[in-house]
């Protein structure tokens, strides 16, 4: 090129760059897309198609019956409801105690409390499980959903407190100070001034606590009985005992994780914000 | 519940010290409910595990004080050392691979191109997906005869692999799943770092005629190094504790070829009900994790330092 770049070739080069980047991004994303496509494909194929070689991506006949079978033969309605109860209760309790705690810690600048939360994140889940398992046994709670609700607090409370500390540290103090000069009690300041501003932070904490509690597996395999299984435990039990046929197994796996995946796509912004804030501070 | 009251007392004095103003509101009632819950489900298990670890107790039998017997047994337990080795290999691989790929992905997603937001959302999905459900589908994909992965390999002329069914390839195969799932987290952390970079150095580098690789190597890399270290710390802590995927796919097998400390700990406590020994293992495991985190944080402090020097 003899002359300096004029405007038009520059735009053309930018367009080319963007197409190149799009292509690179598609390559990066392809393992994710292919995996989930294959998961859907497995769940919609009859046994004969799942055993075919070379493998079939889109079968001639869709095996919707796989989904029916999961719900009819495996008590999946009950396990779904158990999951909703455990995750719902653990997340709500965590919000009720964790949001005020995050506020208090942020205002007190109590760094020691934050360190406890950080060490809790480092501790392997199993080391909570042994003592609490024994405690629940003594209290005769095994066989109910309570042990799982209580132990899921190990997951949800640190997430909520951690995210709320970070959030309240960034909200302005001026309004709160003005309110307390006007004679508002700390509780009124929190409820009427701080809490409304913190709504986006609460949404982030809620979504992340919900997802990580829903996905939890290790607490369930020890604490759940036949009637108190949550979905991750139920799907694992299908794998180990009840059947080896792939279609219903993949259908069950998809049922377990679909609520979370849908939430991820819809609440992408909150999740990304929460994870980067939590992660960057976690160091 | 002594630790709780100590915490409360401490926050009370902190409050008095840091806020001498007469207007200082009393914030500690906000924290007390959480302290009680954290005391019950987090601090109590720590203390109780420590106590159990100096006892000899298999569920259904007599509990006796054992001193350091469990720890001595651990030091001479070949299976424990083997699981430590497996954990080390798994952790190193499950940190390095996502770090490399996640940084690459972040460099791509930092630029502007069509569908960027949507594709980033798709890329993040594995991290949020239920690990057990994911593990189940990977198990089917790894199947030596019917699995789709061996078919894909055959298309590019590579012979069938045994994946998780072979003692030599089981850990790399598990790392493949772990990498697939956790690369997005590194991507998000590095993306945060890239967003905070100043523009000016790149402008002057462009004037000096630096190419893309030189700009990455001498500008971007040193500046995002602290973020990479945060990624390494978080990934290492998560990888060393990894349980769901390994347990759901191999239960530590074939034989004990993929038995990490966490899996061995689970088997000891909940398959053999050897509570005392399991607790000692949990304590040692916890110490290892904290030590690893401290070492990595020290390295991180030094990265920040050398970063300051080069500037």
Contacts between the chains, C-beta under 8 A, distances in Angstrom:
chain1	res1	chain2	res2	distance
A	17	B	111	7.8
A	18	B	112	6.9
A	18	B	113	4.5
A	18	B	114	6.6
A	19	B	113	7.7
A	21	B	108	6.2
A	21	B	111	5.0
A	21	B	112	7.8
A	21	B	113	4.0
A	22	B	113	4.6
A	22	B	114	5.7
A	22	B	115	6.6
A	24	B	108	5.0
A	25	B	108	5.2
A	25	B	109	6.7
A	25	B	113	6.6
A	25	B	115	7.7
A	25	B	116	7.2
A	25	B	119	5.1
A	26	B	119	7.3
A	28	B	104	7.4
A	28	B	105	5.0
A	28	B	108	6.0
A	28	B	123	6.5
A	29	B	119	5.3
A	29	B	122	5.4
A	29	B	123	5.2
A	31	B	180	6.0
A	32	B	122	5.8
A	32	B	123	6.0
A	32	B	125	6.0
A	32	B	126	5.7
A	32	B	180	7.7
A	33	B	122	6.6
A	35	B	126	7.5
A	35	B	137	7.1
A	35	B	180	7.1
A	36	B	125	7.3
A	38	B	137	7.2
A	38	B	141	6.9
A	38	B	148	6.1
A	39	B	137	4.8
A	42	B	137	6.8
A	42	B	140	6.3
A	50	B	146	7.3
A	51	B	146	5.7
A	53	B	145	7.9
A	53	B	146	7.2
A	53	B	151	7.1
A	54	B	151	5.8
A	55	B	146	7.9
A	55	B	148	5.0
A	55	B	151	5.3
A	93	B	37	8.0
A	96	B	33	7.9
A	97	B	33	4.4
A	97	B	34	4.7
A	97	B	37	5.7
A	98	B	34	6.0
A	100	B	30	4.1
A	100	B	31	7.5
A	100	B	33	7.1
A	100	B	34	7.4
A	101	B	30	6.2
A	101	B	31	5.0
A	101	B	33	7.0
A	101	B	34	3.3
A	101	B	35	7.6
A	103	B	27	7.6
A	103	B	30	5.5
A	104	B	27	4.4
A	104	B	28	6.5
A	104	B	29	7.7
A	104	B	30	3.2
A	104	B	31	3.9
A	105	B	31	6.1
A	107	B	25	7.8
A	107	B	27	4.8
A	107	B	30	7.9
A	108	B	11	5.7
A	108	B	14	5.9
A	108	B	15	5.7
A	108	B	18	7.4
A	108	B	27	5.0
A	108	B	28	7.1
A	108	B	31	7.2
A	109	B	14	7.5
A	109	B	18	6.1
A	110	B	10	7.9
A	110	B	11	5.1
A	110	B	14	5.7
A	110	B	31	7.3
A	112	B	7	7.4
A	112	B	10	6.5
A	112	B	11	7.9
A	113	B	7	7.0
A	113	B	11	6.9
A	113	B	31	6.8
A	113	B	35	7.7
A	116	B	7	7.7
A	116	B	38	6.6
A	116	B	42	7.4
A	116	B	43	7.6
A	117	B	38	7.8
A	119	B	290	7.3
A	120	B	38	7.4
A	120	B	42	5.0
A	121	B	237	7.4
A	122	B	237	5.6
A	122	B	286	7.7
A	122	B	289	5.2
A	122	B	290	6.2
A	122	B	293	5.9
A	123	B	42	7.6
A	123	B	46	7.4
A	123	B	286	6.0
A	123	B	289	7.5
A	124	B	241	4.7
A	124	B	243	7.7
A	124	B	262	5.9
A	124	B	265	7.5
A	124	B	282	7.0
A	124	B	285	6.0
A	124	B	286	6.9
A	124	B	289	7.0
A	125	B	241	7.3
A	125	B	243	7.0
A	126	B	243	7.2
A	126	B	262	6.3
A	126	B	265	5.3
A	126	B	266	5.9
A	126	B	269	7.0
A	126	B	282	6.4
A	127	B	45	6.6
A	127	B	46	7.6
A	127	B	49	5.4
A	127	B	265	8.0
A	127	B	279	7.9
A	127	B	282	3.8
A	127	B	283	7.7
A	127	B	285	7.1
A	127	B	286	6.0
A	128	B	41	6.9
A	128	B	42	7.0
A	128	B	45	4.6
A	129	B	269	7.6
A	129	B	270	7.9
A	130	B	45	7.6
A	130	B	49	6.3
A	130	B	52	7.0
A	130	B	269	5.2
A	130	B	275	6.3
A	130	B	278	5.9
A	130	B	279	5.9
A	130	B	282	6.5
A	131	B	44	6.9
A	131	B	45	4.2
A	131	B	48	3.8
A	131	B	49	5.6
A	131	B	52	7.0
A	132	B	41	6.9
A	132	B	45	5.9
A	133	B	270	7.9
A	134	B	48	7.8
A	134	B	275	7.2
A	135	B	48	7.9
A	150	B	41	6.4
A	151	B	41	6.8
A	153	B	37	6.1
A	153	B	41	5.2
A	154	B	41	5.2
A	154	B	42	6.3
A	157	B	34	6.7
A	157	B	37	6.0
A	157	B	38	6.4
A	157	B	41	7.6
A	158	B	42	7.9
A	161	B	34	6.2
A	177	B	23	7.5
A	180	B	23	6.1
A	180	B	25	5.8
A	181	B	23	6.9
A	185	B	25	7.9
A	186	B	25	3.9
A	186	B	26	6.1
A	186	B	27	6.6
A	186	B	29	7.6
A	186	B	30	7.6
A	187	B	29	7.8
A	189	B	25	6.9
A	190	B	30	6.8
A	211	B	128	5.6
A	214	B	130	7.0
A	215	B	128	7.9
A	215	B	129	7.7
A	215	B	130	4.5
A	215	B	131	6.2
A	215	B	132	7.9
A	217	B	130	7.8
A	217	B	131	6.5
A	217	B	132	4.8
A	217	B	243	7.7
A	217	B	244	4.7
A	217	B	247	7.8
A	217	B	248	7.3
A	218	B	243	5.4
A	218	B	244	6.6
A	218	B	247	7.7
A	218	B	266	7.8
A	221	B	247	7.9
A	222	B	270	5.5
A	231	B	130	7.7
A	232	B	130	5.7
A	232	B	131	7.8
A	232	B	132	4.4
A	232	B	133	7.2
A	232	B	244	7.9
A	233	B	132	8.0
A	235	B	132	5.9
A	235	B	133	6.1
A	235	B	136	6.5
A	236	B	132	5.3
A	236	B	136	7.7
A	236	B	248	5.8
A	239	B	136	5.8
A	239	B	139	7.6
A	239	B	248	7.4
A	246	B	140	5.7
A	249	B	136	6.2
A	249	B	140	7.5
A	250	B	136	7.5
A	250	B	137	6.2
A	250	B	140	7.0
A	252	B	133	8.0
A	253	B	130	7.9
A	253	B	132	7.8
A	253	B	133	3.8
A	253	B	134	7.7
A	253	B	136	4.8
A	253	B	137	5.7
A	254	B	133	7.2
A	256	B	130	5.1
A	256	B	132	7.2
A	256	B	133	4.6
A	257	B	129	4.9
A	257	B	130	4.1
A	257	B	133	4.2
A	257	B	134	7.2
A	260	B	128	5.5
A	260	B	129	6.3
A	260	B	130	6.1
A	261	B	125	5.8
A	261	B	128	6.9
A	261	B	129	6.1
A	263	B	128	7.7
A	264	B	121	7.2
A	264	B	124	6.5
A	264	B	125	5.5
A	264	B	128	4.3
A	265	B	121	5.6
A	265	B	122	7.9
A	265	B	125	7.4
A	268	B	117	7.6
A	268	B	120	7.5
A	268	B	121	4.2
A	268	B	124	6.8
A	271	B	124	6.9
A	271	B	128	6.9
A	272	B	120	7.7
A	272	B	124	6.8
A	272	B	188	6.1
A	275	B	127	8.0
A	275	B	185	6.9
A	275	B	188	5.6
A	276	B	188	5.3
A	276	B	189	6.6
A	276	B	191	7.5
A	276	B	192	4.6
A	279	B	185	6.8
A	279	B	188	6.9
A	279	B	189	5.3
A	279	B	230	6.8
A	279	B	231	7.9
A	279	B	234	5.7
A	280	B	189	6.6
A	280	B	192	6.0
A	280	B	227	7.6
A	280	B	230	6.1
A	282	B	230	7.5
A	282	B	233	7.8
A	282	B	234	5.7
A	283	B	229	7.3
A	283	B	230	3.7
A	283	B	233	5.3
A	283	B	234	6.9
A	283	B	297	7.3
A	283	B	300	6.7
